Structures are given as structure tokens and as C-alpha cells.
């Protein structure tokens, strides 16, 4: 009951808090690389020469991945970032299963100077759109 009284009396402070939390969340989202839809990703690959970094586990990668994707599991990216230096001049699209690891990997790569984009919805969204996958 006291909570609702506080909110009604201090509506301006509560509104400011909500706006600041939203701005913080939005800022953190873009620090990890701009999200890209599956259609944007196909355009980036075909026109801009972007490369896909698949950060899923080996079994998930073998079950199906985007053509010419570079595979480095999310837990190994920090140690193996030097393998990606040849892709610094083109957009690097981070793809994972559902989008849960792409943010952390994207943030790390952006700090290293990469042009990072994140596949929105991850590989699940790619497969749901019936886009091509390479098995093996």
C-alpha cells in the first residue's frame, strides 16, 4: 500500500527512473553491436562482404550453419580473437542459438575495433525463415 502512495506522490521521480533505466538498457544493447534482422544479414553478406562468426557449440554448428561462417565457441572468443583480425575491415555478424551470447561476444569484439552486428533471434530465427544452412 505504501508503495502505491509513494508512486502517486513521487510520480515525477518514478517516471525519471523508468526513462533512465530504458536509456541504460538501450545503450548497453548497442554497445554489443547493432542488431540485424535475417534479411539485413543476407544483404550485408551478399553486398558488403560481411562475415558471420558463429559462437555456438560444435554440435550445434555441425547441425547447420550459415555458408562460410567462422566457428569459434563463445567461451573461446577472448583467447582466439587474433584469428579474426583479417575481418576487421568488413562487418562481422555474431550469430548464436537464440541471442543470449551474442551480446557479450559483440561487446568484446567492438572493444577490439571490429564492426559488429548481431543476428537478431540467432540461428533459430535464421532456420525459422527457411534460409539456407550448411550441415557438417
C-alpha positions as CSV (number, residue, x, y, z in Angstrom):
1,X,0.0,0.0,0.0
2,X,2.8,2.4,0.9
3,X,4.4,1.6,-2.4
4,X,1.4,2.9,-4.4
5,X,1.2,6.0,-2.2
6,X,4.9,6.7,-2.9
7,X,4.4,6.3,-6.6
8,X,1.4,8.6,-6.7
9,X,3.2,11.3,-4.7
10,X,6.5,11.0,-6.4
11,X,5.3,10.3,-10.0
12,X,7.9,12.5,-11.5
13,X,10.8,10.7,-9.8
14,X,9.4,7.3,-10.7
15,X,8.9,8.4,-14.4
16,X,12.5,9.7,-14.5
17,X,13.8,6.4,-13.1
18,X,11.9,4.4,-15.8
19,X,13.3,6.6,-18.5
20,X,16.8,6.3,-17.2
21,X,16.5,2.5,-17.0
22,X,15.2,2.3,-20.5
23,X,18.1,4.6,-21.8
24,X,20.7,2.4,-20.0
25,X,19.2,-0.8,-21.5
26,X,19.2,0.7,-25.0
27,X,22.8,2.0,-24.6
28,X,24.0,-1.4,-23.4
29,X,22.3,-3.1,-26.3
30,X,24.1,-1.0,-28.9
31,X,27.5,-1.4,-27.2
32,X,27.4,-5.0,-28.1
33,X,26.7,-4.3,-31.8
34,X,23.7,-3.2,-33.7
35,X,21.0,-5.9,-34.0
36,X,20.4,-7.0,-37.6
37,X,17.4,-8.9,-39.0
38,X,17.9,-12.0,-41.1
39,X,17.2,-10.0,-44.2
40,X,19.7,-7.4,-43.3
41,X,22.3,-10.1,-42.6
42,X,21.8,-11.6,-46.1
43,X,22.2,-8.1,-47.6
44,X,25.4,-7.5,-45.6
45,X,26.8,-10.8,-46.6
46,X,25.9,-10.5,-50.3
47,X,26.6,-6.8,-50.9
48,X,29.1,-5.7,-48.2
49,X,31.1,-8.9,-47.9
50,X,30.3,-9.3,-44.2
51,X,31.5,-12.5,-42.4
52,X,29.4,-14.5,-39.9
53,X,31.0,-15.5,-36.6
54,X,29.1,-18.5,-35.2
55,X,29.6,-18.8,-31.4
56,X,27.5,-21.9,-30.8
57,X,28.9,-25.2,-29.6
58,X,30.5,-27.6,-32.1
59,X,27.5,-29.9,-32.2
60,X,25.0,-27.1,-32.9
61,X,27.4,-25.6,-35.6
62,X,27.7,-29.1,-37.3
63,X,23.9,-29.5,-37.3
64,X,23.6,-26.4,-39.5
65,X,25.3,-23.1,-40.0
66,X,25.4,-20.1,-42.5
67,X,27.7,-20.6,-45.5
68,X,31.3,-19.6,-44.9
69,X,30.7,-18.9,-41.2
70,X,33.7,-18.8,-38.9
71,X,33.2,-21.0,-35.9
72,X,34.6,-20.1,-32.5
73,X,32.5,-21.2,-29.4
74,X,31.5,-18.2,-27.3
75,X,33.8,-19.4,-24.4
76,X,36.9,-19.3,-26.6
77,X,36.4,-16.0,-28.4
78,X,38.6,-13.9,-26.0
79,X,41.5,-16.3,-26.5
80,X,41.1,-16.7,-30.2
81,X,40.2,-13.1,-31.2
82,X,43.5,-12.9,-33.2
83,X,42.1,-15.4,-35.7
84,X,39.5,-12.7,-36.7
85,X,41.9,-9.8,-37.4
86,X,41.6,-10.3,-41.2
87,X,37.9,-9.5,-40.9
88,X,38.3,-6.0,-39.3
89,X,37.6,-4.1,-42.5
90,X,34.2,-5.7,-43.1
91,X,31.1,-6.1,-40.8
92,X,31.3,-9.1,-38.5
93,X,28.0,-10.6,-37.7
94,X,27.8,-12.5,-34.4
95,X,25.4,-15.5,-34.5
96,X,24.4,-17.8,-31.7
97,X,21.5,-20.0,-30.9
98,X,18.9,-17.5,-29.6
99,X,20.8,-14.3,-29.0
100,X,21.9,-15.0,-25.4
101,X,25.7,-15.0,-26.0
102,X,26.0,-12.6,-28.9
103,X,25.9,-9.5,-26.7
104,X,28.9,-10.4,-24.6
105,X,30.9,-11.5,-27.7
106,X,29.8,-8.4,-29.6
107,X,30.9,-6.1,-26.8
108,X,34.3,-7.8,-26.6
109,X,34.8,-7.6,-30.4
110,X,33.7,-4.0,-30.5
111,X,36.3,-3.1,-27.9
112,X,38.9,-4.7,-30.2
113,X,37.8,-2.4,-33.1
114,X,35.5,-4.7,-35.1
115,X,32.4,-3.5,-36.9
116,X,30.0,-5.7,-35.1
117,X,26.4,-6.6,-35.9
118,X,24.3,-9.2,-34.0
119,X,21.9,-11.7,-35.7
120,X,18.5,-10.8,-34.2
121,X,16.9,-14.0,-32.9
122,X,20.0,-16.0,-33.5
123,X,20.3,-19.1,-35.7
124,X,16.8,-20.2,-34.6
125,X,15.3,-17.2,-36.4
126,X,17.5,-17.9,-39.5
127,X,16.2,-21.5,-39.6
128,X,12.6,-20.4,-38.9
129,X,12.8,-18.2,-42.0
130,X,13.9,-21.3,-44.1
131,X,17.2,-19.7,-45.1
132,X,20.0,-22.0,-46.3
133,X,22.1,-23.9,-43.8
134,X,25.2,-25.9,-44.4
135,X,25.4,-29.2,-42.5
136,X,28.6,-30.8,-41.2
